Amino acid sequence: MAKPSIYAVARGRACGLFTSWSECEKQIKGYPGARYKGFTDVAAALAWLNGGTSAPAGAAPAPSPRRGASARGAAGRAEETPAAPVDFTIYTDGSCLRNPGGPGGWAIVACEERTGRLTERSGGDPSTTNNRMELTAAIEALAFAPAGTRVALYTDSQYLKNGLTRWLAGWKRHQWKKADGTPVLNQDLWLRLDALTRTHAISYHWVKGHRGNPRNERCDTLARQEALRCRP
């Protein structure tokens, strides 16, 4: 049987589609009642994730979590090439000139891997926060990529990456409350982002900002330009 290239997680720390076993394993290793499956194509993975109970065409057995294996940290590994091919590599960034409540901007730089075509998109808000702009950038990135495509999503925001890969599942289980019982901030944007993650196969990557990565730097420039444009 063909080796899986897509992993669907229906119950885990974060739910959705992942393009490498290492990212999938982070979500299910040590998680009580984890439910996941490996697939050879995105359509079959989405069908199973959205309610299918039996293994459809395209399903393949996923590896079992390695006993004693540790999850890889994001820092220092953000430039790693995804284990499976992707359709789009998208960098995102958000900026706020006076956080919170000041003018802000978001930006994405998307590369369609098949053609090498680069697309830049950006926008702004006269009164926002840095975190809201980071979330908006990710929403715009996944809205840009057609549903069912494989996306490598790059961000320099730990808030965004940790929210997607570590916190989101728990927030949903606890009716959008944090561990201390207070409401999750930016719930409106997290809801939109959560819905979009379920329509793509995504690998998440963190890059350290302002360290010379050309696409990360370009996103930062575009986001700041939008924030400046939105000043009163």
Solvent accessible surface area in square Angstrom, and as a share of the most:
residue,aa,sasa,rsa
1,M,186,0.83
2,A,67,0.52
3,K,169,0.72
4,P,18,0.12
5,S,33,0.22
6,I,2,0.01
7,Y,7,0.03
8,A,0,0.00
9,V,0,0.00
10,A,33,0.25
11,R,120,0.44
12,G,2,0.02
13,R,80,0.29
14,A,3,0.02
15,C,28,0.17
16,G,2,0.02
17,L,3,0.01
18,F,3,0.01
19,T,1,0.00
20,S,8,0.05
21,W,33,0.12
22,S,29,0.19
23,E,11,0.05
24,C,0,0.00
25,E,11,0.05
26,K,37,0.16
27,Q,2,0.01
28,I,5,0.03
29,K,59,0.25
30,G,72,0.70
31,Y,33,0.13
32,P,114,0.72
33,G,54,0.52
34,A,31,0.24
35,R,87,0.32
36,Y,59,0.22
37,K,50,0.21
38,G,0,0.00
39,F,0,0.00
40,T,51,0.29
41,D,58,0.30
42,V,21,0.12
43,A,75,0.58
44,A,8,0.06
45,A,0,0.00
46,L,29,0.15
47,A,57,0.44
48,W,6,0.02
49,L,19,0.10
50,N,107,0.55
51,G,58,0.56
52,G,28,0.27
53,T,119,0.69
54,S,84,0.54
55,A,66,0.51
56,P,45,0.29
57,A,97,0.75
58,G,22,0.21
59,A,18,0.14
60,A,3,0.02
61,P,102,0.64
62,A,25,0.19
63,P,58,0.36
64,S,87,0.56
65,P,47,0.29
66,R,130,0.48
67,R,240,0.88
68,G,74,0.71
69,A,20,0.16
70,S,96,0.62
71,A,71,0.55
72,R,78,0.28
73,G,43,0.41
74,A,26,0.20
75,A,60,0.46
76,G,81,0.78
77,R,122,0.44
78,A,10,0.07
79,E,115,0.52
80,E,73,0.33
81,T,113,0.66
82,P,28,0.18
83,A,89,0.69
84,A,9,0.07
85,P,92,0.58
86,V,21,0.12
87,D,42,0.22
88,F,17,0.07
89,T,17,0.10
90,I,0,0.00
91,Y,16,0.06
92,T,1,0.01
93,D,5,0.03
94,G,7,0.07
95,S,9,0.06
96,C,21,0.12
97,L,57,0.28
98,R,153,0.56
99,N,93,0.48
100,P,101,0.63
101,G,36,0.35
102,G,0,0.00
103,P,3,0.02
104,G,0,0.00
105,G,0,0.00
106,W,30,0.10
107,A,0,0.00
108,I,0,0.00
109,V,4,0.02
110,A,0,0.00
111,C,8,0.05
112,E,45,0.20
113,E,79,0.36
114,R,201,0.73
115,T,77,0.45
116,G,45,0.44
117,R,172,0.63
118,L,97,0.48
119,T,30,0.18
120,E,81,0.36
121,R,113,0.41
122,S,42,0.27
123,G,13,0.12
124,G,31,0.30
125,D,50,0.26
126,P,92,0.58
127,S,73,0.47
128,T,7,0.04
129,T,38,0.22
130,N,48,0.24
131,N,55,0.28
132,R,70,0.26
133,M,10,0.04
134,E,6,0.03
135,L,0,0.00
136,T,23,0.14
137,A,0,0.00
138,A,0,0.00
139,I,5,0.03
140,E,47,0.21
141,A,0,0.00
142,L,1,0.00
143,A,64,0.49
144,F,45,0.19
145,A,2,0.02
146,P,74,0.47
147,A,80,0.62
148,G,24,0.23
149,T,23,0.13
150,R,62,0.23
151,V,0,0.00
152,A,0,0.00
153,L,2,0.01
154,Y,14,0.05
155,T,4,0.02
156,D,33,0.17
157,S,11,0.07
158,Q,76,0.34
159,Y,48,0.18
160,L,0,0.00
161,K,14,0.06
162,N,26,0.14
163,G,0,0.00
164,L,5,0.02
165,T,9,0.05
166,R,147,0.54
167,W,89,0.31
168,L,9,0.05
169,A,6,0.05
170,G,17,0.17
171,W,23,0.08
172,K,59,0.25
173,R,130,0.47
174,H,106,0.47
175,Q,139,0.62
176,W,30,0.11
177,K,87,0.37
178,K,75,0.32
179,A,121,0.94
180,D,107,0.55
181,G,45,0.43
182,T,61,0.35
183,P,86,0.54
184,V,9,0.05
185,L,127,0.63
186,N,26,0.13
187,Q,66,0.30
188,D,75,0.39
189,L,9,0.04
190,W,0,0.00
191,L,83,0.41
192,R,130,0.47
193,L,0,0.00
194,D,15,0.08
195,A,61,0.47
196,L,41,0.20
197,T,4,0.02
198,R,75,0.27
199,T,50,0.29
200,H,3,0.01
201,A,0,0.00
202,I,1,0.01
203,S,2,0.01
204,Y,16,0.06
205,H,18,0.08
206,W,31,0.11
207,V,5,0.03
208,K,101,0.43
209,G,18,0.18
210,H,128,0.57
211,R,166,0.61
212,G,55,0.53
213,N,27,0.14
214,P,107,0.67
215,R,76,0.28
216,N,2,0.01
217,E,52,0.24
218,R,96,0.35
219,C,0,0.00
220,D,24,0.12
221,T,57,0.33
222,L,18,0.09
223,A,0,0.00
224,R,111,0.40
225,Q,97,0.43
226,E,25,0.11
227,A,0,0.00
228,L,75,0.37
229,R,162,0.59
230,C,22,0.13
231,R,140,0.51
232,P,166,1.04
